[in-house]
Amino acid sequence: MAGTQFTEKEMKKIKSYGRPAVGWFCTYTPLEIFEAAELTPVRISGAHGPTSLGDSLMHTNICPFIKSLVDEFESGTLDFLDALVLTNGCDAQRRLYEIVRSRKPGIPVFLLQVPKKDGDEHIERFAGEIDELKNWIETTFKKEIDDKKLLDAMDLYRYLRARLRGYDGARRRQPPKVKGSYVMEVMLQVLRMPAPLALKLLDEEESIIKYREFPVGPRLLLYGNMMDDPGFLRLVEKYGGHVMMDEVCPGRRFWNIPEPRPDKPFCRSLARAYLTKSPCSRMAASKTAVDVVKELVAHQDPDGVIVYTLKFCDTHLYDVPRLRTALDEMNVKALFLESDYSQGAGQAATRVQAFIEMLKETRGTIPRDNTN
C-alpha cells in the first residue's frame, strides 16, 4: 500500500500511467478538470522527518506540512511533476506558491482562489476561477477540454466518490469489514492516480475484503486537517481502537461532495458542489467544520473522538475550543493532539494508548484480536 513519501518506485508508477502528472493537495481542487485533460492528479505530501530546507526558506512558526513540502521541492523529490495547482487555503499555502514559482521556474504553477463562503455570488466567483484553471491547463498542456470531456470526467468522479463512500460504510459495520488504516492506505493510492485506474484499484481491493470482518474495541471518529499517516491509524489499532470514520483532508472531505448537476455551464456546477462539500475550518460557509463533527457524533455514536491538528494551523486550532465545548456538552470523550508532522505516529503513542484504555473502562468495551 502507498504511504505518504514519494519513493522512486512510487514516482515510476505515476509516470507509468502515461499522462502528465499534476500535483495538488487541497480538497477544493476540482480534479474533474484534470481528468478531462487526461492528466494524472497527484496528491503531494511531505516526508515525516526534519525540515531543514523548509526552515531555511520559511518562518519557524509556520505550518509543518507546508514546510515539509518545501523540503520535498528543494530536494528535487517532486521535480517529476509536470505542473502544480495550489489554493489560497491559508497564508502558508500562498507562501508555498511563491516559493515554488521562485525556486522551481520549470514547474508551471497555478493558484486557485477559493472563496470562504458558499452563497450564490461566491459560487459565481469560484466558477470563474475554475474556468481560469481550465484555460490554464489547456494552454499549459496544449489540450482542449470540451463539454463532453468535462461531463464524462464529472460522471467518473461522481462514481468514484460513491465507491469510496462504500469503503466508509464497510468500516462502520459491526463488526467492520475493513480497518481504518487500510481505508487510508487505499485513499492515498486513489489520490495519486487517474479516476479510471482508481476505480480498477477499488474493484481489486473490494474482492479482497468482501468476505472479511474482524472484531474491534472502541470505535473512534478522527477529526483533523492534513492527516495522511496510516501509521497513526495502525497505532490506534495496536492498542485496540478502530477509526470507524474520519473528517480529514485525504478522507471524508475528498469524497463527501454533493453530486455536481450536469447543467451548463459545467464550471458553475463544479463550483457549487465543491463549495458546499464537507467544509474545511478555513470556510465561513453555512455549515462549519464543528457542525459537521457534531452531526457525525450524533448520527454515528462513536465511543470517542480524536482531534488531530498540526502546529501553527490557526484555522483548525481556532476550532479546538469550540470542539472541546461541543463534545463536552454531548458527553463524548475526546483526545486532542497537536502534531509537528515531522515525527509521525510515534510521538503520540503514550497518549493514544491511555485514551483507548480509558474508553475501554468507561464504555465497557472489551478488546479482542483484530488482526486480518
C-alpha atoms as one frame of an Amber mdcrd trajectory, in Angstrom:
protein
   0.000   0.000   0.000   1.051   3.597  -0.588   2.480   5.741   2.155   2.982
   9.467   2.235   6.515   9.575   0.844   7.428   9.675  -2.839   9.780   6.751
  -3.276  11.461   6.065  -6.612   9.066   3.148  -7.089   6.074   5.402  -6.437
   7.275   8.039  -8.909   7.882   5.412 -11.618   4.394   4.067 -11.032   2.868
   7.530 -11.508   4.857   8.067 -14.707   3.813   4.629 -15.998   0.235   5.864
 -16.345   1.407   7.693 -19.477  -0.168  11.026 -18.528   1.381  14.327 -17.420
   1.399  14.500 -13.595  -0.159  17.495 -11.830   0.467  17.973  -8.124  -2.309
  19.117  -5.764  -3.332  18.652  -2.121  -6.310  20.848  -1.223  -9.705  19.125
  -1.496 -11.194  22.265  -3.066  -9.197  21.452  -6.226 -11.651  20.267  -8.935
  -9.942  17.101 -10.169 -12.587  16.712 -12.864 -10.674  19.344 -14.851  -7.522
  17.203 -14.670  -9.353  14.090 -15.839 -10.983  15.961 -18.720  -7.473  16.932
 -19.887  -6.159  13.371 -19.390  -3.752  14.364 -16.616  -2.738  12.329 -13.567
  -3.720  14.082 -10.312  -1.007  13.520  -7.717  -1.786  14.490  -4.143   1.555
  15.733  -2.848   2.671  15.165   0.723   5.804  15.632   2.751   8.101  13.160
   4.413   7.773  12.669   8.163  11.212  13.956   9.075  13.284  17.099   9.722
  12.538  20.110   7.524  15.932  21.808   7.420  15.449  23.085   3.860  11.948
  24.298   4.644  13.185  26.031   7.796  15.751  27.926   5.728  13.051  29.414
   3.490  10.067  29.802   5.806   9.451  31.122   9.294   9.871  28.576  12.081
   6.324  29.121  13.347   4.525  28.114  10.165   2.619  25.031   9.076   4.945
  21.996   9.332   3.097  20.236   6.496   3.860  23.118   4.124   7.482  23.222
   5.293   7.776  19.516   4.563   6.506  20.189   1.032   9.133  22.912   0.619
  11.726  20.311   1.650  10.426  17.904  -0.990  10.614  20.565  -3.702  14.042
  21.813  -2.620  15.470  18.279  -2.525  14.200  17.607  -6.046  11.839  14.821
  -4.963   8.868  16.488  -6.665  10.688  17.507  -9.831   8.868  14.710 -11.675
   5.681  16.811 -11.599   4.694  18.451 -14.871   2.631  21.161 -13.141   1.247
  22.156  -9.759  -2.146  23.524  -8.674  -2.314  25.154  -5.233  -5.070  27.072
  -3.447  -5.269  30.114  -1.189  -6.446  27.947   1.703  -4.171  29.688   4.187
  -1.211  32.052   4.305   1.263  29.162   4.392  -0.187  27.770   1.155   0.201
  31.145  -0.517   3.822  31.291   0.622   4.379  27.822  -0.866   3.044  29.108
  -4.188   5.531  31.984  -4.119   8.453  29.724  -3.193   7.735  27.193  -5.936
   7.389  29.939  -8.543  10.688  31.435  -7.415  12.726  28.299  -6.786  11.260
  25.913  -9.396  10.600  28.015 -12.508  10.479  24.862 -14.616   7.253  23.691
 -12.934   4.155  25.607 -14.105   2.059  26.525 -11.055  -1.482  27.863 -10.724
  -3.026  29.409  -7.601  -6.753  28.667  -7.359  -8.597  31.345  -5.361 -11.234
  29.547  -3.272 -13.928  31.726  -1.618 -14.646  31.219   2.069 -18.435  31.293
   1.701 -20.939  29.257  -0.307 -23.560  31.842  -1.293 -24.576  32.416  -4.918
 -22.159  35.302  -5.503 -19.266  33.219  -4.149 -20.265  30.267  -6.318 -20.222
  32.531  -9.352 -16.780  33.836  -8.419 -15.420  30.330  -7.896 -16.908  29.225
 -11.213 -14.828  31.945 -12.842 -11.724  30.670 -11.030 -12.376  27.098 -12.203
 -12.837  28.371 -15.748  -9.464  30.140 -15.471  -7.899  26.894 -14.245  -9.419
  25.085 -17.225  -7.980  27.670 -19.635  -4.570  27.493 -17.913  -4.458  23.706
 -18.250  -5.482  23.908 -21.909  -2.682  26.400 -22.578  -0.040  24.672 -20.454
  -0.603  21.194 -21.874  -1.937  22.219 -25.297  -5.105  20.220 -24.777  -8.708
  21.143 -25.493 -11.284  20.438 -22.786 -14.674  20.335 -24.462 -18.062  19.933
 -22.747 -18.269  16.199 -23.416 -14.861  15.512 -21.840 -15.794  17.562 -18.801
 -19.180  15.866 -18.430 -17.561  12.420 -18.710 -14.993  13.411 -16.079 -17.742
  14.605 -13.740 -19.522  11.263 -14.153 -16.303   9.360 -13.395 -15.610  11.271
 -10.181 -19.248  11.052  -9.131 -18.981   7.267  -9.366 -15.534   7.151  -7.734
 -16.721   9.117  -4.714 -19.774   6.868  -4.402 -17.470   3.855  -4.293 -15.327
   5.495  -1.611 -18.457   6.075   0.451 -18.872   2.318   0.328 -15.488   1.897
   1.980 -16.564   4.286   4.694 -19.652   2.170   5.284 -17.591  -1.040   5.393
 -15.510   0.200   8.314 -18.600   1.381  10.223 -20.223  -2.043  10.171 -20.291
  -4.062  13.373 -18.029  -5.930  13.115 -16.285  -3.902  10.394 -15.034  -5.435
   7.168 -12.003  -3.196   6.895  -9.603  -1.381   9.215  -9.346   2.384   9.315
  -5.639   2.240   8.389  -6.476   0.134   5.330  -9.039   2.689   4.173  -6.483
   5.493   4.437  -3.889   3.469   2.519  -6.402   2.923  -0.271  -7.325   6.620
  -0.254  -3.684   7.677  -0.599  -3.379   5.490  -3.687  -6.649   6.749  -5.186
  -5.488  10.360  -4.787  -2.409   9.693  -6.899  -3.893   8.109  -9.997  -6.374
   8.802 -12.804 -10.009   8.104 -11.914 -10.406   5.093 -14.290  -7.396   3.359
 -12.699  -8.618   4.280  -9.213 -11.905   2.506  -9.934  -9.991  -0.554 -11.133
  -7.969  -0.499  -7.905 -11.159  -0.374  -5.835 -12.513  -3.395  -7.729  -9.369
  -5.339  -6.843  -9.362  -4.283  -3.199 -13.057  -4.960  -2.683 -12.631  -8.520
  -3.931 -10.099  -8.974  -1.118 -12.216  -7.561   1.731 -15.617  -8.852   0.562
 -15.792 -11.777   2.975 -13.595 -10.406   5.750 -14.577  -8.994   9.104 -12.862
  -8.567  12.447 -13.875  -7.582  15.989 -12.634  -4.305  17.448 -12.573  -2.282
  20.642 -13.598   1.397  20.954 -14.964   2.937  17.759 -13.428   6.347  17.040
 -14.030   9.440  14.919 -10.806  11.027  13.672 -11.013  14.768  13.009  -8.158
  16.867  11.666  -6.568  18.523   8.664  -3.569  17.130   6.723  -3.660  13.775
   8.500  -2.170  11.452   5.854  -0.296   8.974   8.044  -1.681   5.392   8.024
   0.896   4.677  10.722  -1.140   6.747  13.181  -4.257   4.681  12.500  -2.235
   1.483  12.868  -1.090   2.822  16.249  -4.727   3.257  17.276  -5.412  -0.314
  16.146  -2.372  -1.630  18.004  -3.942  -0.526  21.285  -7.370  -1.919  20.424
  -9.128   1.098  18.890 -10.813   1.400  15.493 -11.112   4.581  13.408 -14.578
   3.923  12.038 -14.936   7.314  10.345 -12.891  10.408   9.692 -13.235  14.066
   8.858  -9.788  14.783   7.401  -8.486  16.201   4.115  -7.385  12.929   2.428
 -10.597  11.246   3.529 -14.189  12.325   4.001 -13.503  15.889   2.839 -12.490
  14.451  -0.526 -15.397  12.106  -1.211 -18.220  13.851   0.682 -19.128  16.215
  -2.160 -22.674  16.786  -3.454 -23.124  15.399  -6.940 -22.448  18.158  -9.472
 -25.574  18.739 -11.511 -24.823  18.100 -15.189 -26.136  21.540 -16.110 -24.325
  24.042 -18.238 -22.150  25.892 -17.528 -20.219  22.964 -16.064 -17.752  25.163
 -14.153 -20.610  26.632 -12.153 -21.908  23.147 -11.389 -18.476  22.163 -10.076
 -18.161  25.396  -8.101 -21.436  24.767  -6.286 -20.531  21.157  -5.491 -17.074
  21.976  -4.110 -18.131  24.993  -2.053 -20.960  23.043  -0.396 -18.956  19.879
   0.334 -17.767  18.740   3.756 -16.119  22.001   4.904 -12.589  22.847   5.945
 -12.137  25.008   9.059 -10.972  27.902   6.871 -14.507  28.203   5.470 -17.125
  30.605   6.815 -19.932  28.845   4.980 -23.440  27.946   6.095 -22.202  24.756
   7.810 -18.967  24.850   9.834 -16.490  22.055  10.477 -17.644  21.967  14.112
 -21.253  21.499  12.953 -20.158  18.520  10.852 -18.375  16.870  13.795 -21.447
  17.328  15.984 -23.660  15.756  13.312 -21.313  12.795  12.855 -21.162  12.178
  16.599 -24.944  12.418  16.926 -25.651  10.073  13.997 -22.827   7.536  14.361
 -22.353   7.467  18.169 -18.574   6.811  18.314 -17.041   5.782  21.632 -14.612
   8.683  21.395 -13.136  11.373  19.170  -9.506  12.057  18.296  -8.856  15.658
  17.223  -5.526  15.689  15.370  -4.277  19.112  14.273  -0.964  20.469  13.037
   1.020  23.053  14.964   0.588  26.639  13.794  -2.537  25.750  11.772  -4.536
  28.716  13.050  -7.706  27.920  11.088  -8.061  24.479  12.669  -6.672  25.350
  16.102  -9.228  28.165  16.296 -11.941  25.481  16.251 -10.424  23.437  19.080
 -12.048  25.335  21.986 -15.465  25.126  20.274 -14.955  21.438  19.553 -13.963
  20.801  23.154 -17.083  22.571  24.428 -19.382  20.833  21.941 -18.054  17.346
  22.733 -18.215  18.003  26.489 -21.860  19.022  26.112 -22.528  15.792  24.181
 -20.737  13.802  26.891 -18.226  12.401  24.385 -14.658  11.630  25.405 -12.043
  13.312  23.210  -8.283  13.263  22.796  -6.723  16.471  21.439  -3.357  16.035
  19.728  -1.170  18.708  18.165   1.466  17.371  15.766   4.537  18.860  14.108
   4.130  16.365  11.212   7.835  15.503  11.262   7.834  12.626  13.757   4.842
  10.660  12.508   2.740   8.499  14.805   5.350   7.648  17.432   5.189  10.959
  19.292   1.553  10.314  20.269   1.819   6.651  21.298   1.545   7.040  25.088
  -1.432   9.407  24.940  -3.271   7.279  22.377  -2.787   4.146  24.476  -4.020
   5.871  27.654  -7.047   7.311  25.826  -8.138   3.964  24.410  -7.652   2.222
  27.759  -9.814   4.896  29.364 -12.538   4.323  26.752 -12.456   0.581  27.388
 -13.068   1.219  31.073 -15.721   3.930  30.761 -17.699   2.325  27.916 -17.141
  -1.286  28.888 -15.616  -2.220  25.529 -13.672  -5.486  25.670 -10.707  -5.562
  23.255 -10.363  -8.617  21.065  -7.974  -9.792  18.392  -8.404  -7.521  15.400
  -5.824  -8.922  13.006  -6.833  -9.590   9.429
